[in-house]
Each structure stands twice: as C-alpha cells, then as structure tokens.
Amino acid sequence: MTTWVRRLVTVSLALSGCSQPADQDVVRVGADVDAESLDPRLQRNTTGFRVVNLIYDGLLQLDTNLQPVPGLAESWENPSPTIWVFHLRANVRFHDGVSLTAADVVYTFETILDPQLRAPQRTLYVPIDSIEAVDDRTVRFTLHEPFAPFLSYLDMGIVPRHLAETGHNLGSMPVGSGPYRLIRWDKGSRVRLEANVDHWAGVPTVTRMWFGIPSTSPGRTITPWRKSASVTSSGGR
C-alpha cells in the first residue's frame, strides 16, 4: 500500500470514529475533479495521481519524508555515477495474472520518453540515456550524466507491455500490479476500486476505495454510510 493510502486510511478512520482498520469495508473519498486518464504515464491531475497510485506499483515508493524506499524493486545499486541497477521482487503479477518483468519496466520508461506518447512528465526522465533488461528481474538505467533526484521519480507506475503493445486502453481500463484494482469507473461520477488480494505487500486492510466526483461544488464531501469512512480530498500530493 502506498504512503498516501496509509495517510488517507488513518484520516478516514479518525473521521468515522472507528478504532480498527479491520472494521472498514469502504473508504469513500470526495475528489475535487474526475481523473483524465488512469494510465500512469498520462495522468495529469490530483485525482488521477491518487487513483493510479493505488492501481499501479512503481519501482520505488516515497515515504512520508519523500525518501525512496523499495517498491517493485527490492534492492538497487549505483556502481557508477551514471548507472543504476534495480532488482525486482519475485512473483509479482499484474491484475490479469501475467508476471511483471524487467521488460515491462523498460517498456514503461521508453514509451514515456517517446515524444509521440506526449507524457506530461516526460521532462523528468530525459536524463535517461538507455534502459536495459539484464534479465527478467534486473533492470539497468544509464543516465547521460549524474542526476541527483533520479530515485525520487521512480515511483512512476509500471504498465503491462503485453497489453499496451496490443492497443489495450490503459487510460480507461487500467491493469496494474498495485494494491487495488479497478472495478468500475463512471466518468464524471465515481471511481470504484477493490483490494488486490494477491498483492506482493499483502492484502490491504480496507476492502474498497471509492472516489466520488462532485457534480457541482469542488471538494464536496461524499455522504458516508454504515461500515464506511468518508474523507474529502482536494489538495496536492
């Protein structure tokens, strides 16, 4: 589960007066705007960022101090100022059951760097010179020159190459490896997510996450119901 989700669940429990995470069936989030895309390479706003962060995993995660910690990569090394090598966790699978490998990591970042994709965050990754899948669980990044913030940008969600290359629209039908999977997206109204019971970090304590999109005023709190917590989300990361 991402750092942002842990913070959200903590706030939600406080608002609902519940004491045990296990009591939670649904956490409902009042979002300020609808997501534009649920493809992590193309998301552009706060709601998209937050939903994507639940559906996909990055090589690394950022902790509460914005320091990089292991994500899909369980370890990494920096043998020279311009080379970073990441070792992926074993037995990680996308929500469709297909194994996540180094080839998916390479594909994700190569497509972000491709100007034709028009990825909003492309400029963050232009210091990358090349990306190589050494084997199924090892990825080597070579940079043009040393780049101090490099690790902090590796929370980008990894997409499934086997789907993206065949034209599957990840923007509206996302398939990640993250702690939640998409159940339904009623555009302009609600995004419904359900816990991924096969997630490598364990089963999330909250079964469902629902993002409500207000039809009138931004930041409107969604009304809670029994066995649910409600929280309004209208800020940045």
PyMOL commands that set and color helices and strands:
alter all, ss='L'
color gray80, all
select helices_A, chain A and resi 3-16+21-23+46-55+102-113+115-117+122-125+150-153+161-164
alter helices_A, ss='H'
color red, helices_A
select strands_A, chain A and resi 26-30+60-62+68-70+73-80+83-88+128-135+138-143+180-186+190-195+208-212+228-232
alter strands_A, ss='S'
color yellow, strands_A
deselect
rebuild
show_as cartoon
